[in-house]
Amino acid sequence: MDKLELVVRKSVEEDYDVVDIIINDRNLSDLLREIELPYALSESDEAECIAGNYEGLLPENIFSPSKHLWGESVFEYKYVEGKITLLDCPCGIPGCWPFQVKITIMKDKIVWSDFEQPHRSLDNWTYSEMQPFIFDKEQYEKEWKKIYFETEKNST
C-alpha cells in the first residue's frame, strides 16, 4: 500500500496556506516534474518551467466540510467529469494548470488513478508510467483527520 501525507505550508506565490501531497515520502509535484519534463521540453526549450509547476489546494478545499479528497470535487476545481483536482497552478487561479485523478473509494482502500493534465492532450502528455496509488483507507482517513485538526487548532 502507498502512504499518504498531507502537509500544510505557506504558498510560494501568495500569502495563504496550501496543502502539499506527499506519497511514499515524495512530494507529488516533484514526481510529476520528472514525468512531465520530457513532454514540456518537446514543446519548447523554454517550457521546462511548466513541468511539475503545481501547488497544493487551500486547506478549506481539502478538509472538512469539503469531501474533495473523497471524490466529491469542490466546484471551482471541477473540470473533467469524474476526476478530482489534486494540485493547481501556483498563481492561485483555479483551473489555470490543474493535475487531476480519479478517486475510487473501496471498502478498505482508496485508489487514485487515471492521472491527467487537462490542458495537455492525453496523446501528448501521458502519465502511463504512473501506477495507481493505492492507500489503506484507515491510514488515509487518519492522515486527513490529523492534518484537519492541526489546521483547525492553528487557525483559532
N, C-alpha and C positions, 0 to 999 in steps of 0.2 A: 504494500500500500504506500501511496505517496503521503507526504506530510505537508500540511498547510500551516503557514504562519502569516498573520496579518499584523503589520507594523504601522502605527500612526506616526507621521512625521510632518514637518513643515514643507510646503510646496517649494520647489526650486524657483518658480517664476512669480508666484503671488504670495500674499500674506494670509494663508489659510492652511489647514491641515488636510492631508491626503493619506490614503491607505496603500502602502506597498504590499504586494502579494509575493510571498516567499514560498517557494515549493522545493522541498528537499534541500533546504539551506541555500537556494539560489533565487535571486530576485528575478521575477518573471520578465521584467523589462530587459535584463541582461541576456537572458536566454533568447528572447525574441530578437535582440540585436544581432546575435550570432547567426540566426536563421535568416533574417531579413537583409543583412548586409550584401550578400551576393546579388540579390534582386535589385536593391537600391543602386548599387554600382553599375548594374547592367543598363539602368535608365540614364545615368549621368554620373560623372565623377564627382559632381557637387552634391549628389543625392545621398551621400554617405550619412549626412546628418539626420535623415528621416528614419534610418534603421534603428529600431528599438527606442525611438523617441516617444516615450509614453510616460504618463504619470498616473498614479492611482486616483480613484474617485474620492469624493468627500466622504468622511465617516458617516454622515447622516444618510448617504445613499447606499451605504454598505450595511449599517447596523439598524437595529430595531427603531422604528416600526417597519422599516424597509425589509422586504423579502427578496431583495435583489440577488443576493448570493444563494438564494433558494429557488431561483428560476423564474421569479416574477419581476421583470425588468422595471426599473424606475423609468417613468415616462420619457424624460429627456435623454435617456440612454437606450432607447428602443429604435433600432434601425433595421435589422434583419429579423424577420419573423422567426421566433423560436430560439433566438440567440440573445445572450446577455453580454453587455459591455463590461469588461473587467478593468481595462485601462483606457485612457483617452489622452489627448494632446496636452502637453504642459501649458498651453495657452489658457486653459480653463473653459474654452467654449465647447459645450457638449456636441459631439459628433464630428469635431474637426479631424481627429485622427484616432478612431476607436479600434480596439482589439477586442474581438468577440469570441464567445464559445457557446456551445450548447451545454446546459447543465441538466443532468439527469439525476433525479432523486430516487434511490432504491431503498429497500428495507434497511440495509446495514452499510450502505456506501453511497457516496456522491461521485459522479463521473463528469469530468469536463472533457469535451470532445468537439470535433468539427470546428477547429480553430479558423478564424477568418479576420482579415483586414478588409472591410467592405469597400474601401476606396481604391483597392487594387483588385484587378481581376484574379479569380482563382487560377486562371491559366498562367498568369504572370507571377504571382506571389502565392506559393503554396506552403503549407505547413505539414506536408505529408511525413516529414521526418519526426514530427512530434507525435508521440504515442499519447493516447488519452491519459489524463491524470485521474487516478482512482484513489479517493480518500475514504478512510474509515469515517463513517457518519458521526460516531461519538466524538472522535478527535476533532473533526471539522466543526461540529456544534460547540464543543468545549472552547476551541480557539475563538470562534465568533463571540461567544459569551464573555470570555476572558477579556478580550480587547474592548468589547462593547462596554463592560463595566468599568474598565480602566478609563475609557474615553469619557463616560458619564461622570466619573469621580473627578477627573481633571477639569471638567467644564463647570463644575459647581463651586 
